[in-house]
Amino acid sequence: MAQLKTAQNDQDVIAFINTVDNERKKADCLQIMKMMQEITDKDPMMWGNSIVGYGSYHYKYKSGREGEWFLTGFSPRKQSLTIYVMGGFSYHTEQLEKLGKYKQSKGCLYINKLDDIDEEVLRVLLQNSVRIIQEAHPAQD
């Protein structure tokens, strides 16, 4: 089976955050790091070259494909901050209605800056997302 190219590694998370040119985005990353660490009670780890992830779980699809992935994470992309919400958004309708200004894809929230959203609503959304993944995959690290 092929290895995922986005795997947990030993790169320095703070050194990565310090490569972010935009000072507002860098400050937002540090705030998100703190929030995700409080929610997961896990230290941040690099996944691939550009994702900061927290914790991990083992998944296995019906197709037989399996691997390790993080419980939640983020990436300071040039266009926006990407926040990874495992399990999708179907369980988070109430929070999404209150969150503020964002875009989304299947499992990602895209925000320009933390000032655009309600951080407490984001916290609840991420707490729920992590809980759902932990319940679905109880053998967590």
Secondary structure, DSSP 8 states (H G I E B T S, - for coil): ----SS-EE---HHHHHTT---HHHHHHHHHHHHHHHHHH---EEEETTTEEEES-EEEE-TTS-EEEE-SEEEEE-SS-EEEEETT-STT-HHHHHHHBS-EE-SSEEEES-GGGB-HHHHHHHHHHHHHHHHHHS----
